[in-house]
Amino acid sequence: NPAAALLPATYGVDDIPVIIQDRDFTEDGQLDFAIDPGDNGNLYDTLTVNGTINPFIEVPKGFVRLRLLNGSQARIYRLGVEGADMVKIASDGGYLVSPVLIEQLTLAPGDRAEIVVDVGESPVAMVDDHFGRVLEIRPNGVVSSAGQLPGKLADIERIPESEITVERRFHMEDARNFWEFDPSWAINGAQMDMGRIDETMRFGDTERWILSAGDGQHVFHPHQTQFQILTINGEPPPPDESGWEDSVLVNAQREVVVAVRFDTYAAEDIPYMFHCHILDHEDLGMMGQFLVIGE
């Protein structure tokens, strides 16, 4: 859509990447990393944005575009903006149909989203439910952003039910053996095995995947494909989650249904993966492999 070209697009000026991570550091300033087998994974106490603690950016007045990535090991952020409206324009797979005004943005590990903020004369703050201030956005008072916020961004056709030919279920659950102190996680009762293919799909097919979680929350992510969310706990997704996605948060004892298309082959010697994007869970077995084959 040519209208999307009107969005802020001057890199580092009014179009800025924002990589959010929680970290832990040793006494000599080195990154400290560990795996936690618990439901939430390892959550750290120091928040960084683009590798910086207590960050701020200086931007022109007017519309500013922030390209967000949750690069954390396990933490889920619930973000808001103080001092301006927050408008979501894109998700994992690209532009939404149109800009959506939102109060809060949930960003799970591996999630991407793009938002636009209209910066005025006063500073604006991005905030999180847990950490408080994440990023201060200061107007530089020198120039004005040339970017605009168009009413239409993309044409996205919803996948019709009639196109779906196969249904699969993926249940993410705790597979730990507490008696043997064997911390592990599984999908459909199976842990990752490099020598096993868990699912085989056909090129060109569209499938319905029913994603569910046990007692913990998980972030389901398949490689080399995208999907549309059909329902979240039986309800249609909100407008800001109705675009193309490649990861989705599934809360404990909840269910998300998605429609997936396969337009890329995956041969037996190079299978694709599906896994939980909470890295502690992934590293402890919550991962599988799939093929995409021809007729």
Helices and strands as residue ranges (DSSP letters): G 2-6, E 15-23, E 46-49, E 56-70, E 77-82, E 86-91, E 94-102, E 105-107, E 112-119, E 124-128, E 132-144, G 161-163, E 166-174, E 185-187, E 199-202, E 206-213, E 218-222, E 227-232, G 239-241, E 248-250, E 255-261, E 272-276, H 279-283, E 287-293
